[in-house]
Amino acid sequence: MNKINANARKTNYLFVIASLLMLVLVFNGCEGVKQEPEDTEPIETPLDGRGGGIITFYSGQSGNRDIYIMNADGSGIRQLTTHSASDECPAFSPDFSKIAFVSERDTSRELYVMKVDGSDQQRLTSSYDAKEQPSWSADGSKIYFVMDFTSRTEIWMMNADGTNQVRLTDNPTRDERPIESPDGAKILFMSNRNGNYEIYTMDGDGGNQQRITNSPGHKIFPVWSPDGERIAYGLTVIGSGSTQGDIHIMNSDGSGDVGLTTANGRDENPCWSPDGNSIVFQSERNGNFEIYTMSADGSNQKRLTNQGEWDGWASWGRK
């Protein structure tokens, strides 16, 4: 696959724009003047019942998309990858010792893994089509990902070392953002196979695919709570000349939906803290995508990053 420049990647990343009335998703990264991380305080490791721990994310703050890590209060930002190619979409392993991510460093978009301190970076995949959105199985033995065939995207699964790649979905539309339930019984994902982005579940082998939402607006980037009882997601609604996105939570069967944010612009891509008490998400409420946290009931919303460049795709962990 030919190397993709930054502007082409922005266009390729806007999955929903291409398929649904110019809806813009989270991948519109930006580039800026290279700068050093703001501080180097030690990374906090314990949870304190208020959403402590560490957060990994990717950012354009160095002038290139790289993977970073920080304390859950936004302090101690450290850069984990420094390659000249884009590194994106980090995801903590269940034991929080490793981070899976996407990189363009070997021309095509492939999946990599590294230790939580950024060391021992290893390539897991090697094929023509772009790989996106890695996530780990609950026991850490497998990695789910999305294969981008340009006209559609499909969900795949492989062993955590990159072997035994298996395709789980096969549709002429877009199946994305696979997340395994904490008990390993189901896989959560989003799909526009019925025209609108809705949330689905399926068994671990790709069978028994079931739609659990059916309402106005696009339901994007769903994630299980640590106890598997709730799902957080982004609800995006296109208005007259504007797009509004908010974070919602619901029960695992799709009932009891509650909106948590009401800020102008888009709030999206939520991830739960390991204790289930808080949620990290990205928001453009101040004109640029930055990372925020809030309590699981929507209170105590706090901005963590303020780099002047795109920050997003956060994954919350601990040691």
CORLIN-V767839 format. One line per field, one symbol per residue. psi: psi as a letter, one per 40 degrees, with the letter a starting at -180 (. if undefined). A space follows every 50 residues. Layout:
BEGIN
psi->???
END
This chain:
BEGIN
psi->hihhiddddddddgddddegffhhaeegiiiahhiiidifiihhdiieee faaihiiiiedeeihihiiiieeeifhihdieieihhifihiidefeihi ihiedfcihihiiiieeeifhhhdigidiiiifiiiideeeihiihhhfd eiiihiiiieeeifhhhdigieahhighhiideedihiiiifdfdihihi iiideeifhhheigiiihhifiiiideeeihiihhhhhageihhhihiii ieeeifhhhdifiiahhifihiideeeihiiiifdfeihihiiiieeeif hhhdigeeihhafihhai.
END
